[in-house]
């Protein structure tokens, strides 16, 4: 499968109850060359993600090809929202075996240090003070690139079209140990080894969850009449 | 260059500068303008339109919350003030935002008279800003019609 230009466009899910702010974040993200989906609540965000998951697990033939279309590379959410706050949404995402690897960014109009550290501790990648600027979004590219590359690797593993990686190959050529000692590898190679193992586990979990419609950890939101039931 | 267009451009520049100098707008408005391009030529107008819709809605909410015979739910008023502060901050409506900050403190202090006065000021302020920005858009239209391009105004 060739790499189409569209596949490299990051898809961001933006969550904010304010219409003005949704409009603004949408433009900022478009200006940063991202594909954007906006929703006005945490519930709708989960529904959007759950809906996509529902499509994947119901259609086994779409196993490897659809992830590109449904892939969300980053979620950016407002903190203060009625019902489910941005923090609540963050928690739910991090508790989910399927969604916990999607980077989450929190936005808030209030500079409350305790709030900021709580969000970062819960796993948010960044915390932006509103109004968010274009310069802030430039910090997000590395996070999105990481998940994008990870998902691409997953696909290659599943398709059996895994590309040869020079660094790993080089270490195998040393011949004596199957898994070279960490001290013998450059830090970058170690990272790739760890990532590769992580991805294989993820890939196994993903395959299992797709075939059985079950999560390895906890039940995924199931669709009942188009509404995802809460986890 | 057409002298009418040049005149209009100069007037436009001065007008924009005065809006910043008088504190109607801040640098977030500059950011909004920078996000507008050929692909999204009406972005600023669209966002401002949403903002003014918000103003109408939220000021209405605040008025209703304050118009209670008996106990006023200041947290309800405060919630609307918070939303308006957020929106005004996002579009660079500096005076409206400043009033919202004051308003929030008055809600927290449960100062009824203060809140009512502040609400009146917010109402006047957003309407004043709306009129000013409509004039700005009118200027832009006139410049284009006179064959000129809308100048980028450097406020620094």
Interface residues (C-beta under 8 A of the other chain):
Chain A: X18 X19 X20 X21 X23 X24 X27 X28 X30 X31 X80 X109 X130 X131 X133 X134
Chain B: X28 X31 X32 X34 X35 X37 X39 X40 X43 X46 X47 X50 X51 X53 X54 X82 X83 X85 X86 X87 X89 X90 X91
